[in-house]
Amino acid sequence: MIVVIAILGILAALAVPRLVGTQQTARYRAHNANVATLKSAANIAVAEHGAPGGDGIEWDGATQNEDDDPYLWEDYLDGWPENPLSDDHENGGPYTVEINGDGEVTVEPGPVDEDGEPVTP
């Protein structure tokens, strides 16, 4: 009986660190999926309405009430995603999407690799 308990203890000691690592990897992947979704939504807006010109457009998840604005994020997303990375992570914090006057889309914070390090475009 003691041997069985010892084996179970060893198995638990091996499994717990893997579980924690798996959860963090899931957060990185969810973050990257959010970044891709935001970028796709902004690119669809540009494809439908052309480049905004001037200083461009910024989406930050705040409700936009301008009915005549063709670049409302609410027209392209069901809801604004929350960043699964903690605020103390380099790529944590709320998302912002910038569509510059030429129609180029930038999402901040940007994607991360499997180790959580920022990916440079």
N, C-alpha and C positions, 0 to 999 in steps of 0.2 A: 504494500500500500504506500509506503514512504517512497519507494522507487517511482511509482506512478505519479505521485505528487511532485517529485523532483523533476521528472520529465515534463510534466505539464508546466511547471515554473520556467524551465528552460525554453520551451516552445513559446510561452507568453513573452519572455524577455526578447526573443527574436522577432516576434510578430508586431509588437507595439511600435518600435521605431519605423518599421515598414508602413504601418498604418498612418502614422503622422506624416511621413514623406509622401504618401499617396494623396492625402488631403491637400497638402501644399501644391502638389503637381496639378490637382484638380482646380485649385484657385487660379494658378497661372493659365491653365487652358480656358477657364471661364472668362478670365480677363481678356485673353487674346480673341475669344469669340465675340465679346462685347465690342472690342476695338474694330474687328472686321465688320460687325453689324452696323456700327455707327458710320464707318467709312462707306459701306455699301449704300446706306440710306442717303448720305450726302451726295454720293456719285449719281444716284437715281434722280435726286432733285436737280442736279446740274444737267443731266441728260434730258430731263423733261423741260427745263426752263432756260437752259444756257447758263453761261458764267454770269454771276451777279454784277460784275463790274464794280467800280469804285473801291471802297475799303473792304468789300466782301461781306460775308455773313458769319456770325458766331452762334453756335448752339451750345447751351450749357445745361439744358434740362429744365430751365425755368419755363413756365407756361407762357406761350406767345399768343396774344389776343388780337393780332392784326389780321383780320379776315382776308384782306386783299393782298397779303404777302404770300407769294407762291413758294417761298422757302421755309414754311413752318415745319419744324421737326415733327410735330404731331401728325402731319400728313404722311409721314414715312415710317414712323415707329409707333407701336402700341403703347410704349412707356419708355421712360428714360432708365437705362440700366445703372445699377449700383456697382461700384468697383469692389470685387471680392478681395482685393489686396488691402491690407491694413494701411491706415494713414501714415504709419511710420516706415512703410516700404517705399523705396525710391519711386516706384510707379503706382503708389497708392493715391487716394484722393479722388475727387469727382472728375468725371470726363468733361472735356470741352471739344467741340468740333469746329474747325475753322475752314470756311470755303473762301479762298482768296478771290480777288476780282477776276482772275483768269480761270476760275473753276477748279483750281487745285485744292484737294482736301487733305487736311491734317487733323489727326486725332491725338489728343494729349490726355492722360499719359499714354504713351505708345505701347506696342507689344513687347513681351518679354520672352526669353528663351526658357528651356526646361529647368534652368537653375535660378530663374527669376531675374536675370540680368537684362537690362534694356537691349532691344534689338535696334541696330541702326539701319535705316533704310538704304 
